[in-house]
Amino acid sequence: LDSYVAALERQIDALGQVSVTIVLDTPRRGLAVDLQRQRQAPFQRAVEAMAKRRANVRVFDPMPVLCSGRWCEWHLLRDANHLSRQGSVAVARALAASEGALRSP
């Protein structure tokens, strides 16, 4: 994990002050939301800590778009690792809306 985040930081540094959005992992089909959150927590904490050190980096979590309660909306997932077309549209809209919110005064 440390090596991955360090490599990610080097790539971001190479980009200079370009705005970067890191999109966290999408859910895995068949796993409860709380289990997925536990699995993703170390990576999410590390990436969010790195983003706090850089004004040009933000983190986007697609889980709230795809999941509610204990389970995710499976029609938004094509298979265990990929979004359906509907899921892709939902995440893209949420990402675009969050980008717009960042630019608003």
C-alpha positions as a Markdown table, in Angstrom:
| # | Residue | x | y | z |
|---|---|---|---|---|
| 1 | Leu | 0.0 | 0.0 | 0.0 |
| 2 | Asp | 2.8 | 2.4 | 0.9 |
| 3 | Ser | 4.6 | 1.7 | -2.3 |
| 4 | Tyr | 1.5 | 2.2 | -4.4 |
| 5 | Val | 0.6 | 5.5 | -2.7 |
| 6 | Ala | 4.2 | 6.7 | -3.1 |
| 7 | Ala | 4.2 | 5.9 | -6.8 |
| 8 | Leu | 0.8 | 7.7 | -7.1 |
| 9 | Glu | 2.4 | 10.7 | -5.4 |
| 10 | Arg | 5.3 | 10.7 | -7.8 |
| 11 | Gln | 3.0 | 10.6 | -10.8 |
| 12 | Ile | 0.9 | 13.5 | -9.4 |
| 13 | Asp | 4.1 | 15.4 | -8.7 |
| 14 | Ala | 5.2 | 14.9 | -12.4 |
| 15 | Leu | 1.9 | 16.5 | -13.5 |
| 16 | Gly | 2.7 | 19.7 | -11.7 |
| 17 | Gln | -0.4 | 21.8 | -10.6 |
| 18 | Val | -2.8 | 20.0 | -12.9 |
| 19 | Ser | -6.1 | 19.2 | -11.1 |
| 20 | Val | -6.3 | 15.5 | -10.3 |
| 21 | Thr | -9.3 | 13.5 | -9.1 |
| 22 | Ile | -8.6 | 10.1 | -7.6 |
| 23 | Val | -11.7 | 7.9 | -7.9 |
| 24 | Leu | -11.8 | 5.2 | -5.3 |
| 25 | Asp | -12.7 | 1.6 | -6.1 |
| 26 | Thr | -16.2 | 0.6 | -7.1 |
| 27 | Pro | -18.0 | -2.1 | -5.1 |
| 28 | Arg | -17.6 | -5.8 | -5.7 |
| 29 | Arg | -20.7 | -7.6 | -6.6 |
| 30 | Gly | -21.9 | -9.9 | -3.8 |
| 31 | Leu | -20.2 | -8.2 | -0.9 |
| 32 | Ala | -22.0 | -6.3 | 1.8 |
| 33 | Val | -21.3 | -2.6 | 1.9 |
| 34 | Asp | -19.7 | -2.7 | 5.4 |
| 35 | Leu | -17.3 | -5.5 | 4.3 |
| 36 | Gln | -16.3 | -3.5 | 1.2 |
| 37 | Arg | -15.8 | -0.4 | 3.3 |
| 38 | Gln | -13.5 | -2.4 | 5.7 |
| 39 | Arg | -11.5 | -3.7 | 2.7 |
| 40 | Gln | -11.1 | -0.3 | 1.2 |
| 41 | Ala | -10.5 | 1.7 | 4.4 |
| 42 | Pro | -6.6 | 1.5 | 4.4 |
| 43 | Phe | -6.3 | 2.6 | 0.8 |
| 44 | Gln | -8.9 | 5.4 | 1.3 |
| 45 | Arg | -7.2 | 6.7 | 4.4 |
| 46 | Ala | -3.8 | 6.8 | 2.7 |
| 47 | Val | -5.1 | 8.5 | -0.5 |
| 48 | Glu | -7.1 | 11.0 | 1.5 |
| 49 | Ala | -4.0 | 11.9 | 3.6 |
| 50 | Met | -2.0 | 12.3 | 0.4 |
| 51 | Ala | -4.7 | 14.5 | -1.1 |
| 52 | Lys | -4.7 | 16.8 | 1.9 |
| 53 | Arg | -1.0 | 17.5 | 1.3 |
| 54 | Arg | -1.7 | 18.7 | -2.2 |
| 55 | Ala | -4.1 | 21.5 | -3.2 |
| 56 | Asn | -4.6 | 20.1 | -6.7 |
| 57 | Val | -5.7 | 16.6 | -5.6 |
| 58 | Arg | -9.1 | 15.5 | -4.5 |
| 59 | Val | -10.7 | 12.1 | -3.9 |
| 60 | Phe | -14.1 | 10.9 | -5.2 |
| 61 | Asp | -15.9 | 8.0 | -3.6 |
| 62 | Pro | -18.4 | 6.3 | -6.0 |
| 63 | Met | -19.8 | 4.0 | -3.3 |
| 64 | Pro | -22.6 | 6.4 | -2.1 |
| 65 | Val | -23.8 | 6.6 | -5.7 |
| 66 | Leu | -23.8 | 2.9 | -6.2 |
| 67 | Cys | -24.8 | 1.6 | -2.7 |
| 68 | Ser | -27.2 | 2.4 | 0.0 |
| 69 | Gly | -27.9 | 0.6 | 3.3 |
| 70 | Arg | -26.2 | -2.8 | 3.4 |
| 71 | Trp | -26.1 | -3.7 | -0.3 |
| 72 | Cys | -25.3 | -2.1 | -3.6 |
| 73 | Glu | -27.6 | -1.5 | -6.5 |
| 74 | Trp | -26.5 | -4.6 | -8.5 |
| 75 | His | -28.1 | -3.3 | -11.7 |
| 76 | Leu | -25.4 | -0.6 | -11.6 |
| 77 | Leu | -22.7 | -3.3 | -11.8 |
| 78 | Arg | -22.1 | -5.4 | -14.9 |
| 79 | Asp | -20.1 | -8.1 | -13.1 |
| 80 | Ala | -17.9 | -8.5 | -10.0 |
| 81 | Asn | -15.5 | -5.6 | -11.1 |
| 82 | His | -17.2 | -3.5 | -13.7 |
| 83 | Leu | -20.0 | -0.9 | -13.8 |
| 84 | Ser | -23.0 | -1.4 | -16.1 |
| 85 | Arg | -23.8 | 1.4 | -18.6 |
| 86 | Gln | -26.3 | 2.7 | -16.1 |
| 87 | Gly | -23.8 | 2.6 | -13.3 |
| 88 | Ser | -21.2 | 4.4 | -15.4 |
| 89 | Val | -23.6 | 7.2 | -16.2 |
| 90 | Ala | -24.6 | 7.5 | -12.5 |
| 91 | Val | -21.0 | 7.8 | -11.4 |
| 92 | Ala | -20.1 | 10.2 | -14.2 |
| 93 | Arg | -23.0 | 12.5 | -13.3 |
| 94 | Ala | -22.0 | 12.5 | -9.6 |
| 95 | Leu | -18.4 | 13.1 | -10.5 |
| 96 | Ala | -19.3 | 16.0 | -12.8 |
| 97 | Ala | -21.6 | 17.4 | -10.2 |
| 98 | Ser | -18.9 | 17.3 | -7.5 |
| 99 | Glu | -16.4 | 18.9 | -9.9 |
| 100 | Gly | -19.0 | 21.7 | -10.5 |
| 101 | Ala | -19.5 | 22.1 | -6.8 |
| 102 | Leu | -15.7 | 22.6 | -6.3 |
| 103 | Arg | -15.7 | 25.5 | -8.9 |
| 104 | Ser | -18.7 | 27.3 | -7.4 |
| 105 | Pro | -17.9 | 30.4 | -5.3 |
